[in-house]
Amino acid sequence: MFARNESESFGFQRFRSVSPMDRQGRPNEPQLVYRRDPETGLPVEGLLRWGLIPHFCEKRPDLAPIHVRAETIAEKEWFRDAYRRRRCVVPMDSFFQKDTGGKRYGISRRDGQPFGVAGIWENWRNPLTGKWERTFAVVTVPANELVAQIHDRMLAILPSDRFARWLSDEADPRELLVPFPADGLAVSPQRSRR
């Protein structure tokens, strides 16, 4: 699906061209996402709203899930269809996690490179407008030994050579959903927001 050099950077040039302030994803806002086009099978990028709304929902939920646990993604009604048919990769250069005391930490790759996080996406027709909306959620896995010092969960970071498989039509690539190696990540305390 991807040429060798494409899978290495995975088109992250567009992601890198966005200012760091605009790359800070927030729930219910559009984020850059890479997915497989269901008609052509080719990789495409687009802005999808963060907060998954399954296609069968009759109205917008009060709280659309932004995370989904890898351990239950294939079984739970809200996620299983998207997991089988509509997976995506969400580019990031870091993510934030709070410890039990509320202190915020930034987690990034040790080499400073952007990375891709496993996600699932959905098409949902808004009954009020009749328009289709594309939404997504990111997948979480148990924390590795570094992140476990802060929280018991972390995002499912995919090595770039696994992007194509995650986006393929394979029904259950769950062995890709493992904690990223601790020695490849860096954790830094963040200033508290005021």
C-alpha positions, 0 to 999 in steps of 0.5 A: 500500500505504501512505498518504502520511503512513504511508510517511513515519513507517512506523509507527515510533511503536512503534519510538520507544516502545521504550527505546534499550537495547531497540532495540539489536538482537542476532543470534538475538534478536527484532527489530521488523520490517515485512513484507507479509502473504502472505495479505492483502498488507497491511503488518504488524509483528511480532517476528522472530528475527534470523538467517535460517533458510530454510524448507527447512532440516531443522535449525537451522543452527549459524550463521544468516546475519544479513546477505546481500549485495545482489549475490548475494541473487537467486542464492544458494539460501539467499536467493533465494526470500525475496528474491522473495517475503518482503522486510521493512523493519527499523527502526533509529535507528543501526547499528554498524560496526568498522574494521580495528583493531576501533574501533567507530563508530555510523552514523545519519541526520544528521537523527537520524530512524529509518530502514528497512533492507532485509531478507528473512524466512522461515518455518521449522518447527522439527522438534523442536517443530513450531512455526513460527519467523519469522526475517530477515536484513538486506541489505548493499551496498557502502559509500558514501564516508563509511562506506568510511572504516570498512568496505567494506560498509554496511546497505541503507538505504531511503528511506521513499518506497521501503518500499512497493515493497520490500515489494511482490510485484515479483520483483526490485527490486534497483535499490533496493539502493544505498548511502544518500547519504553526506551524509545520514549521520553517523558517531560513534566509540563507546566500547569495550565492557568 
